[in-house]
Each structure stands twice: as structure tokens, then as C-alpha cells.
Amino acid sequence: MRLAGPWTHRSVSANGIRLHTVELGTGPLVLLLHGFPEFWWSWRHQLTGLAGAGFRAVAVDLRGYGDSDKPPRGYDGWTLAGDIAGLIRALGERSASVVGHDWGGLLAWTVAALHPRLVRSIAPLAAPHPLAVRRAVVRDIRGQGVASRYALGFQVPMWPEKRLRRADGAHVEHIMRSWSGPRWTRTPEFEEVLRRNKDAMSIPGAAHSAMEYYRWAMRSQLRTEGRRFVAAVDHKLTLPILQLHGADDPCLLERTARRSRAWAGPDYTYRVLPGVGHFIHQEAALATTRALAEFLPRT
């Protein structure tokens, strides 16, 4: 997964595990956190674009993905946020802007709530606030509730992992095709994206780790730790926030994303990109990079 490019690959110890990072540029630190079923390479356009705009862009394989460690536990919101907080310190910085897509975006909201002194700004892409998703699943059953049905299948032991790996990653392809906007799926780039993500999910332990994110998210709703997590992130964030969402996202609905406003302070910008599905930073790479470069704090 250490694909060649103008960037530099590193292994960084943070929060008790080893994380694989990919770095390009100098300037204020911007962390790029990927989602499911991807890995650091999904940020290839933003790595070069943000570095060219004067930022130190660092993409990371999250816990359990790509070339990062895949421990048997630690896929809860508290520990994952601790990974990012520890990474900021391990990179020698006092704070960072955090940009995240899908699970990475949910983590951006979480790190800002749990470790506010380490975060200058956040930019969640295709990622409503965690509590916006939680409430929408219950209150908007015919909308976000139906859209989230895939996560129920991830709760079964072992079978989802086998499904992600078998038939040369056919289910990974199904997920990416069904969650993407139709224009992107007809491009030559999309075929390469499919191949790279199939390879990443075939790494031993990666599929299981990816499923553990979803299992904690659902099972914690019935546990004390879930109630503690809700209480910890249920407050307004005063830092600058740029939220980008695809109008045609079938996975995390745009109307769910709009409800994130309840947890944002006055310095909040929400933008919807028409004709774009779930993988906004790849489907609309240029527009996303420009929006980030204009938004991110430079000091």
C-alpha cells in the first residue's frame, strides 16, 4: 500500500500503535482521514493540491487499514480519537486542521469535541455529526434508517469479512459503485480506484478491522460507554467548520448532513455539490481541494 508518488511514506507511533502516514508539503499541518472501504490513497488529489497551496498535508491509514497496525481492539470512538490526537503530537505539532471523509469525517467531529486544544479547524466530507446520524436513523426511518441498513449486515460475525474478500473483492466494487455518483463510475480513474481498494481490503486483518468500526457504533448504543460517548460529543464546537456533502449521497443522506448545524458554532459553512455521490473528495476532486485550500487556516 506504499504507492509511489511525490509524497513520503512514514511509520509513526501514536497512542500505542504504529500508523502509516503519507506526507507532502510544508506549512500548517492538515490531517487527511479516509473512510470505508478506502485507505490513504483516496487523498492523492488533496495531498498534491494542498501541498501546492502551502500546507503540510498528511494522509494516514486509520487503525486497522492499509499499512497501519491492526490490533484486535480499539475501534471505539474514544480510542480512534486518541489515535488522531496522538498522531498530531507525534508529528511534532501543537495542533492541526482535520479533514475527514466518511468514518474519517465522523472522527474529525469526535476529535474536535474530545481534544479541542489540538484541533484548529475541521472539514467533514460526506460525514454528518455522529449524533445527527444517530438521531436520523431513529427519527427518519424511511430515509436515513433505510439508507443505513447495510450496517446491520456488518454486525454478523465473520461473514461480512469473508464477503469483502471473496470473488476478487466483488462486494467492495458493489459498495463503491452503488455509493458513487453515476458520472464518476464511467471514468477511467474509477477502474483504478476499484482495483486499489480491492487490494487494500484483501490485506490480512483489514476487512475485520473495518467491520469493527461499525460493530462498535451500533452495539455501543445499548451500553454505558455509548451513553458516555454521546454526552462527551453533544456540545457545540466553536472552531471553524467546513462541511461538504454530495447531493446524491445514498449512504449518508444530505438531509441528515444538514442537521449537523446543531453542533456547530458561528464559524460554520455548509456546501452541497450537485451530481456527486458519497466519495466527494474523489468524484469532485478539484472542487473539493479548492474549497479546502480557501477554508483552511494558514497560521
C-alpha positions, 0 to 999 in steps of 0.5 A, a space after each residue: 500500500 506504499 504507492 509511489 508518488 511525490 509524497 513520503 511514506 512514514 511509520 509513526 507511533 501514536 497512542 500505542 500503535 504504529 500508523 502509516 502516514 503519507 506526507 507532502 508539503 510544508 506549512 500548517 499541518 492538515 490531517 487527511 482521514 479516509 473512510 470505508 472501504 478506502 485507505 490513504 490513497 483516496 487523498 492523492 488529489 488533496 495531498 498534491 493540491 494542498 501541498 501546492 497551496 502551502 500546507 503540510 498535508 498528511 494522509 494516514 491509514 486509520 487503525 486497522 487499514 492499509 499499512 497501519 497496525 491492526 490490533 484486535 481492539 480499539 475501534 471505539 470512538 474514544 480510542 480512534 480519537 486518541 489515535 488522531 490526537 496522538 498522531 498530531 503530537 507525534 508529528 511534532 505539532 501543537 495542533 492541526 486542521 482535520 479533514 475527514 471523509 466518511 468514518 474519517 469525517 465522523 472522527 474529525 467531529 469526535 476529535 474536535 469535541 474530545 481534544 479541542 486544544 489540538 484541533 484548529 479547524 475541521 472539514 467533514 466530507 460526506 460525514 454528518 455529526 455522529 449524533 445527527 446520524 444517530 438521531 436520523 436513523 431513529 427519527 427518519 426511518 424511511 430515509 436515513 434508517 433505510 439508507 443505513 441498513 447495510 450496517 446491520 449486515 456488518 454486525 454478523 460475525 465473520 461473514 461480512 469479512 469473508 464477503 469483502 474478500 471473496 470473488 476478487 473483492 466483488 462486494 467492495 466494487 458493489 459498495 463503491 459503485 452503488 455509493 458513487 455518483 453515476 458520472 464518476 463510475 464511467 471514468 477511467 480513474 474509477 477502474 483504478 480506484 476499484 482495483 486499489 481498494 480491492 487490494 487494500 481490503 484483501 490485506 490480512 486483518 483489514 476487512 475485520 478491522 473495518 467491520 469493527 468500526 461499525 460493530 462498535 457504533 451500533 452495539 455501543 448504543 445499548 451500553 454505558 460507554 455509548 451513553 458516555 460517548 454521546 454526552 462527551 460529543 453533544 456540545 457545540 464546537 466553536 472552531 471553524 467548520 467546513 462541511 461538504 456533502 454530495 447531493 446524491 449521497 445514498 449512504 449518508 443522506 444530505 438531509 441528515 448532513 444538514 442537521 449537523 448545524 446543531 453542533 456547530 458554532 458561528 464559524 460554520 459553512 455548509 456546501 452541497 455539490 450537485 451530481 456527486 455521490 458519497 466519495 466527494 473528495 474523489 468524484 469532485 476532486 478539484 472542487 473539493 481541494 479548492 474549497 479546502 485550500 480557501 477554508 483552511 487556516 494558514 497560521 
